[in-house]
Amino acid sequence: MVNAGPSAIAITVAVISTTAAIALQPSSSSSPVGQADAAPSDTAHSKSAATLEEANTPTFLVVAGGGAPSYNEIALEKNVWYFQRTLTHLGKAIADTTVFFANGDDGQATIRYLDPFGQEQFKAPDIESLTGAATRNNVQGWLDTYPQTDVGAENCPVFMYFTGHGALNRQNDDDNALILWEETLLSVQDLAQTLDRWPADIPFVTMMAQCYSGSFANLIYEGGDAEQPVALQSRCGFFATVKTRPSVGCTPLVNEADYQDYSSSFFAGLSGRDRLGHPVASADYDTNGQVSFAEAHAFAKVDGETSDWPISTTEAWLQQRASETDKANILGAPMADWLAAASPERQFVIQALSAKLGYNLTASFADSPVPKARWLSPPQAVLTAYHQRLRMELINVAMAQAIRSGEDPAAIATLEKLINCESGSW
């Protein structure tokens, strides 16, 4: 049992391949695991409070690692390294980033990996400019005090990267959670309610790569509740997969050349370099000279040879508004019709995924064959993911077009607000 903040939640760990997922169940107990750590001091923000060259330079917050050594895989540490290399390549200072990782810098060997003989080993975290442990106290303390910092007072935007494990709330999958160190939890509603207390002028962008991460698309609503209005604050995010599915990438394997996951693809698209430093095809689909978050997300949908179904806040919002009749009509029309209505990054996704699946764009999605794995083809799980990603993209495009051509000014304003947030960059 763990202390999960406002409500106590029992968790059951289920390892899915190399990914740990946790299911949430109600509990009447509220006893914490271990001792609570001290609240972060002002030094937790000091790295982010360095002099910024531009007023809109993001403040970076990284929260990473497993909830316990048994699923604190080395890939999570290497994801932080890759994030830091991406910052450096894009001219940002690693020292200006707050990084909370697993047990922090206490020297304990908590990172799980496999040695060259396939034997399980553990090592201590080794991350440049590591701020502290990824505990609920530290993360919540940072979020609570950011608006009072120098950069927060200047309304500097925040970019939060989470690479770790996710908890599925079986009673309400719109309120899944991040699993923090010592198996404490930070739910969608916990995070959204914290952001509700921030000034509306501080934009918040997140990229999350954990299981069931799509639930955090609900951060756009007040209190993280889709039944409430969209928050005044600019909030958006990009997620490895939808709220009901596990994601891939949490592995004890050491060789980064073998990694295939949303973090690898998203940051490759954003920076133009993969985990090994090799250049990748440009994700600047609108040719404006800068890769946006939305373009990096589009790159990941095509680049990721995984079973993930990536989704963003805009996309979750659009898909929630699509009725079953809407979906049938959209998927029954020629795919070329939606291609013509799509933004450049969505055109890329439709064209690239259609090519991977061998589809003719003059046909409808509904009339196109369901992909089946064959000799030398990608595995069935990957083909199924390509198929689902294309289906989702067609619905995204069609619903955006319907909203823009409709007579609901509030919906139009919300759509443009979300798109504007997702069009940002570093």
LOGUDREN-251811 format. One line per field, with one value per residue (C-alpha): residue number from 1; x negated, y negated, z. Coordinates in steps of 0.001 Angstrom, whole numbers, plus 524288, in hexadecimal, padded with zeros to 5 digits. Each point is the difference from the previous one (the first is absolute). Example, Ala and Ser with C-alpha at 12.3 -4.5 7.8 and 13.67 -1.06 7.14 Angstrom:
2
torvex = (1|2)
east = (7CFF4|7FAA6)
north = (81194|7F290)
up = (81E78|7FD6C)
This chain:
426
torvex = (1|2|3|4|5|6|7|8|9|10|11|12|13|14|15|16|17|18|19|20|21|22|23|24|25|26|27|28|29|30|31|32|33|34|35|36|37|38|39|40|41|42|43|44|45|46|47|48|49|50|51|52|53|54|55|56|57|58|59|60|61|62|63|64|65|66|67|68|69|70|71|72|73|74|75|76|77|78|79|80|81|82|83|84|85|86|87|88|89|90|91|92|93|94|95|96|97|98|99|100|101|102|103|104|105|106|107|108|109|110|111|112|113|114|115|116|117|118|119|120|121|122|123|124|125|126|127|128|129|130|131|132|133|134|135|136|137|138|139|140|141|142|143|144|145|146|147|148|149|150|151|152|153|154|155|156|157|158|159|160|161|162|163|164|165|166|167|168|169|170|171|172|173|174|175|176|177|178|179|180|181|182|183|184|185|186|187|188|189|190|191|192|193|194|195|196|197|198|199|200|201|202|203|204|205|206|207|208|209|210|211|212|213|214|215|216|217|218|219|220|221|222|223|224|225|226|227|228|229|230|231|232|233|234|235|236|237|238|239|240|241|242|243|244|245|246|247|248|249|250|251|252|253|254|255|256|257|258|259|260|261|262|263|264|265|266|267|268|269|270|271|272|273|274|275|276|277|278|279|280|281|282|283|284|285|286|287|288|289|290|291|292|293|294|295|296|297|298|299|300|301|302|303|304|305|306|307|308|309|310|311|312|313|314|315|316|317|318|319|320|321|322|323|324|325|326|327|328|329|330|331|332|333|334|335|336|337|338|339|340|341|342|343|344|345|346|347|348|349|350|351|352|353|354|355|356|357|358|359|360|361|362|363|364|365|366|367|368|369|370|371|372|373|374|375|376|377|378|379|380|381|382|383|384|385|386|387|388|389|390|391|392|393|394|395|396|397|398|399|400|401|402|403|404|405|406|407|408|409|410|411|412|413|414|415|416|417|418|419|420|421|422|423|424|425|426)
east = (80000|7FB41|8036B|80589|802C6|80E34|80508|7F9CC|7FEBA|7FBC9|7F6F3|7FD34|7F3D2|80126|7F40F|803EC|7F45C|7F59F|809FA|8054D|80E38|807AA|80E96|806BE|80A93|8073A|7FB16|803A3|7F1DE|7F72A|7F35A|7F404|7F471|7F39B|7FD76|80402|7F47A|7FDFA|806A2|7F6C4|7F8BE|7FE6A|7F451|80975|80382|7F2A6|7FBC6|80C62|7FE4F|7F3AE|80015|807E2|7FC7C|80E28|80C66|80689|7F4E8|80640|7FCB3|7FD48|804C1|7FC50|8065D|7FADE|7FD88|807BE|8073B|7F6B6|7F319|80707|80546|7F693|7FA16|7F399|80791|80686|7F2D8|7FB98|80C67|7FBD6|7F288|8061A|808CB|7F400|7F8B9|80BD7|7FF9B|7F19B|801F2|80ABA|7F7A2|80637|7F858|800DC|7FCCA|80C99|8082F|80615|7FE82|8069C|7FC37|803BA|7F820|7F81B|7F1DC|7FFEF|7F65A|80896|7FF89|80E11|7FEFC|802AC|7F874|7FB1B|7F155|7F990|80330|80E6A|7FEFD|80802|7F7CD|80292|7F8A1|8016B|805A3|7F5E8|806CC|7F9E5|805D9|808E1|8088C|80573|808FF|80CA7|8086A|80DB3|7FB16|7F558|8084A|80BBB|7F745|7F9F7|80D52|80589|7F508|7FCBF|808D4|7F88E|7F2A2|7F979|80348|80D9C|802C8|7FC4A|80A0D|7F58A|80613|7FD3F|7FCA3|80178|7FA7B|80428|7F96D|803ED|80BB8|80E85|80B37|80D17|80BB8|809A4|80B38|7FD16|7F5F6|80159|7F872|7F441|7F36B|7F14C|7F8B6|7F5B6|7F4FD|8043F|80C3A|806F6|8093E|802FD|80CEA|8058C|808E5|7F4FD|7F7B2|80B30|80478|7F228|7FF9D|80D2A|7F905|7F5E8|801E9|80725|7F4E3|7F61F|800ED|7FE00|7FBC1|7FD0C|7FAE3|802B4|7FB87|8060C|80A9C|80DDB|7FA54|80AFF|80851|7F7C6|80630|80A64|7F68B|80664|80C1C|801BC|7FCE5|7FC58|80E71|80573|80D5C|7FA5B|7FC6D|7F303|7F64E|7FC85|7F194|7F970|7FDB0|7FCF0|7F8A8|7FB1B|80154|7FA5B|80D21|80E60|80556|803B7|7F384|7F24A|7F473|7F2BA|7F215|7FCFD|7F534|7F431|7F847|7F440|7FDFF|80769|7FF22|80A86|8096F|80CEE|80948|8075D|7F541|7F608|8089F|80562|7F2BB|7FA1C|80A8C|7FE68|7F134|7FD28|7F6E8|802BE|7FB22|7F2F6|7FDD4|8034C|807D8|80E14|80935|804DF|80D02|801BB|80BE1|804FB|7F233|8001F|7F233|803D1|8051E|80BE1|8046C|80B35|7F673|7F75A|80C3C|8037A|7F236|80177|80CB4|7F8EA|7F26C|80421|7FFD2|8076F|80D83|80273|80B66|7FAA1|809C3|7FFCF|80944|805E9|801DA|80659|80926|803B0|80234|8089C|808E3|8016E|80C65|80066|8078C|7F588|7F56C|80738|801BF|7F1E6|7FA5F|80945|7FB65|7F40B|7F3CF|7FB87|80B47|7FA8B|7F215|803BD|805C3|7F47C|7F535|7F240|7FC2B|80CBD|7FE5A|7F2CE|805F8|80B0B|7F707|7F532|808BB|8081D|7F373|7FB87|80D14|8006C|80CB1|80505|8042D|80B3B|80642|80690|7F9E6|80BC5|7FDF2|7F15A|7FB69|7FC98|7F13F|7FAD9|7F1E9|7F87C|7F22F|7F6A1|80B17|80073|80610|80EC7|80026|7F8B2|808C3|80BF3|7FA46|7FD97|80E16|80564|7F749|804FA|80E0D|7FDFC|7F97D|80B3A|80995|7F762|7FFE7|80E68|80484|7F74C|805D1|80DD8|7FDB2|7F9FC|80B58|80A1B|80727|7FA94|7F6B1|7FC11|7FBCE|7F8B5|7F8ED|7FC48|7FAD0|7F7AC|7FAFE|7FBAE|7F9DA|7F8BC|7FA88|7FBCB|7F99A|7F5E2|7F1C4|7F3A0)
north = (80000|7F240|7F229|7FA82|7F23B|7FC21|80DF5|80CEB|809EE|80E22|803BD|80CED|800E3|8077A|800F3|7FF5F|80477|7F651|7F5D0|7FF18|7FC1D|7FDE4|80171|7F732|804BA|7F8DB|8024A|7FB8C|80022|7F425|804C1|7FB05|807F4|7FB75|7F259|7F3CB|7F82E|7F1D6|7F604|7FA8C|7F3BD|7F442|806E8|80923|7F449|7F98D|806A6|7FB6B|7F243|7FD93|7F41A|8030C|7FA7D|7FF20|7FDD3|80BA9|8099C|80B97|80443|80E8A|809CC|80E5C|80A5B|80DA3|80DAE|80B61|800C3|80A32|80674|80BDB|7F7A8|7F485|803F9|7FA5D|7FB8F|7F5B9|7FA61|80061|7F8CD|7F4ED|8001C|7FF2E|7F4E0|7F8CF|80273|7FAA2|7F3B4|7FE31|801FD|7F5BA|7F64D|8017F|8013F|80CD7|7F8D2|7F827|80C6E|805CB|80EDA|808C9|80E33|80BF6|7FFC4|7F414|7FE7D|807E0|809A6|80C06|809A7|7FFC4|80053|80D6D|804B2|80C66|80235|80609|80D8B|7FCCA|7FF6C|7F613|7F561|7F32B|7F31D|7F26E|7F4FE|7F85C|7F40C|7F2C1|7F4F8|80959|7F809|80A95|80B9F|8015F|8004E|7FAA5|7F5E7|7FAFD|7FF9B|7F9FB|7F63D|7FBA3|7FE6B|7F8C3|7F612|7FDCE|7F40A|7F942|801D9|7F580|806E2|8039D|7F1EB|7FC84|809E5|80845|80C66|80D64|80C30|80C39|80D03|80C68|80CED|80AB1|8087E|7FD6D|804A6|803AF|7FBA0|80B05|7F80F|7F3D7|800D4|7F157|7FEAA|808EF|7FCE6|7FEB0|80993|7F89F|80508|80864|80314|7F371|7FAFB|7F336|800CF|7F818|7F8BC|7FDCE|7F988|7F85F|7FAB6|7FB55|7F941|7F9C9|7F884|7FA7F|7F2DE|80225|7F935|80B09|809B8|80E6C|80A6F|80E13|80C11|80CCD|80D7B|808EB|80A4B|7FA86|7F268|7FB2A|7FDCB|7F3DE|7F97C|7FC61|7F60A|7F62B|7FFD4|7F94D|809F9|809D4|8034C|800D2|7FC0E|7F2BA|7F474|7FF47|7F8C4|7F1F7|80369|804E6|80E8D|80AED|80CC0|80B48|80DF8|80D17|806B3|7FF0B|8009D|80E73|805F8|80300|7FA1D|80599|7FBF3|8030C|809E1|80474|80191|7F707|7FDD5|7F3D9|80457|809F6|7F627|7FDC0|7F75C|7F32F|7F836|80487|7FBE8|7F34F|7FA56|804BC|7F89A|7F3EC|7FF63|8065F|809FB|80D93|805EA|80383|7F24E|8037B|7F629|80376|7FADE|7F264|7FEF4|7F1D8|803A4|7F225|7FB7D|7F452|802AB|8057E|80D26|7FEA1|80973|80409|8030B|80808|8075B|80285|804F1|8096E|8059D|80473|8028C|80840|80E64|80363|803E5|7F243|7F779|7F222|7F54D|7F181|7F74D|7FA7B|80D96|80558|7F44D|801D8|80E97|7FE29|7F77A|80A1C|80837|80DD4|7FAB0|7F5B2|80A6A|808BE|7F4C3|7FBA0|80D8E|802D1|7F465|80051|7FD8D|7F64C|7F71B|7FEA5|7FEE1|7F3B5|7FA0F|80355|7F76B|80324|808C6|80784|8016A|8062D|809B1|803E9|801B4|8071A|80966|802DF|8036E|808E6|8070C|8007C|7F840|7F868|7F28B|7FFAD|80AF2|7FE4E|804C6|808C6|806B7|801BA|80D66|8022E|80246|80DAB|80328|80759|804C7|7F46A|7F6A9|7F8C0|807CB|80067|7F6F3|7F59C|80178|7FEF5|7F3A9|7FA00|80340|7F9DA|7F3F3|7FDAA|801CC|7F63C|7F635|80039|7FD7C|7F4EC|7F932|801C3|7FB99|7F3EC|7FC7D|80219|7F758|7F50F|8003C|800BA|7F5AB|80251|7F4C4|805D4|80CBC|7F8A5|7F7DA|80C1A|806DD|7F459|7FE73|80E38|7FFA8|7F38B|8065B|80C33|7F7B6|7FB0F|803ED|7FE0E)
up = (80000|7FD35|8034D|7F367|8046D|801CA|7FF64|8035D|7F51C|7FFF5|7F4E4|7F9A2|7F792|7F33F|7F74A|7F1B3|7F7E8|80451|8044D|80DCD|80118|80C67|801F3|809F8|8091F|80AE8|80DB9|80D83|80486|7FF84|8060C|7F89C|7FB69|806B5|80504|7F8CC|7FB1F|8033E|7F75E|7F5AD|80384|7F72C|7F9ED|7F915|7F796|7FFB5|7F36E|7F945|80534|7F833|7F749|7F3CB|7F2BF|7FBBD|807C6|7F987|80284|806F2|80D9F|7FF2F|80A0F|7FEA0|80885|7FD82|804F2|8053A|80CCA|805A7|7FC03|7FA53|7F4E3|7FFC8|7F300|7FA3D|7F3F3|8087E|803E9|7F1CB|7FC14|808F5|7F9C9|7F272|8045A|804E1|7F340|7F8DC|8085F|7FD16|7F160|8000D|8077A|80D70|80CA8|80767|80C92|7FEB3|800CD|80C3C|7FFCF|809E8|7FDE3|80812|80CB5|7FBDA|803FE|80CAF|7F9F8|8012B|7F4AB|7FB44|7F11D|7FA67|7F40C|7F986|7FEE9|7F3D7|8055F|8019B|80EBE|8078C|8064B|806F2|7FFD7|805AC|7F798|7F845|7FA4A|7FDB7|8082B|8075B|8094A|808C3|8017B|7F838|80C2C|80123|809AF|7F6FD|7F3B2|806C9|806E6|7F323|7F9A9|80BB0|800B0|7F1A1|7FE6E|80B0B|7F9A5|7F7C5|7F344|8049A|8038D|7F1FA|7FB01|7F990|7FA63|805C1|7F83C|8084D|7FB61|806ED|7FD0A|80944|802CF|80009|8087C|7FA11|807EB|7FD8E|805AE|7F7DE|7F51A|7FDFE|80CC2|7FE78|80737|7FF3E|808B9|8079B|8089B|80B8F|7F810|80337|7F591|7F92B|7F8D3|7F4CB|80954|809CA|7F587|7F9ED|80D1E|80282|7F2CD|80323|80AC5|7F698|7F967|7F32B|7F8BF|80279|7F4B6|8030C|7F643|80342|7F922|806EA|7FBD1|80A51|7FF19|7FF85|7FDF4|7F724|80C0D|8029B|7F424|80A00|805A5|7F6EC|808A9|80D09|80A66|7F576|7FEBA|7F228|80548|803E9|7F722|7F8ED|8089F|7FCD1|800CA|7F393|8025E|7F69B|7FF57|7F7E7|8047A|7FC07|7FF8B|8031F|80DC6|7FFBF|7FA97|804E8|7F8CE|7FCAB|802EA|80E40|7FE45|807F7|7F358|7FF1A|7F15F|7FBAA|7F1D8|80384|805EE|7F917|8079A|7FFB8|806D1|7F5E4|7F4A4|805B0|80379|7F330|7F8C6|8087D|7FF3C|7F2E3|80668|8050D|80CC0|7F9DA|7FAA9|7F1F7|7F802|7FCC3|7F594|8032C|806FC|7FBA6|7F7F8|7FE6E|7FBFC|8091E|804C9|80D55|80493|808CD|80A88|7F716|7F50A|80918|80430|7F1BB|7FD89|80B68|7FAB5|7F3CA|80568|80BA4|7FC56|80C58|80495|80576|7FBB9|8022A|802FD|80369|80792|7F385|7FA7C|80C52|8004F|7F1A4|8015B|80BF7|7F7AE|7F52C|800A8|7FABC|7F456|7FDD0|80047|7F673|7F674|8013C|7FE25|7F4D6|7F7DC|7F70F|80810|7F5AD|803E7|80DBC|7FB12|7F8A5|80C62|808D8|8055A|7FAFA|80B68|7FF21|7F151|802B1|80994|7F6E5|7F451|80750|80777|7F3DE|7F8E5|80B0C|7FF6F|7F123|7FF51|7F44F|804A4|7F64A|807E2|80D18|80C83|8023A|7F2E1|801C7|804A0|80E36|8001B|8028E|80351|7F5A5|7FDF9|801A3|80359|80CFD|80B35|800DE|80BDF|7F833|7F40F|808B3|80601|7F288|7FC75|80C5A|7FEE4|7F221|8046C|80AF9|7F6D1|7F659|80B13|8050F|7F2D9|7FD33|80D69|7FF88|7F2D7|80510|80BD0|7F7FE|7F67F|80AD5|807B2|80D9E|802F0|80D11|7F991|7F567|80A41|807D3|7F3E2|7FC13|80DE6|8009D|7F280|8037D|80C4B|7F8A5|7F576|809B0|80031|807B3)
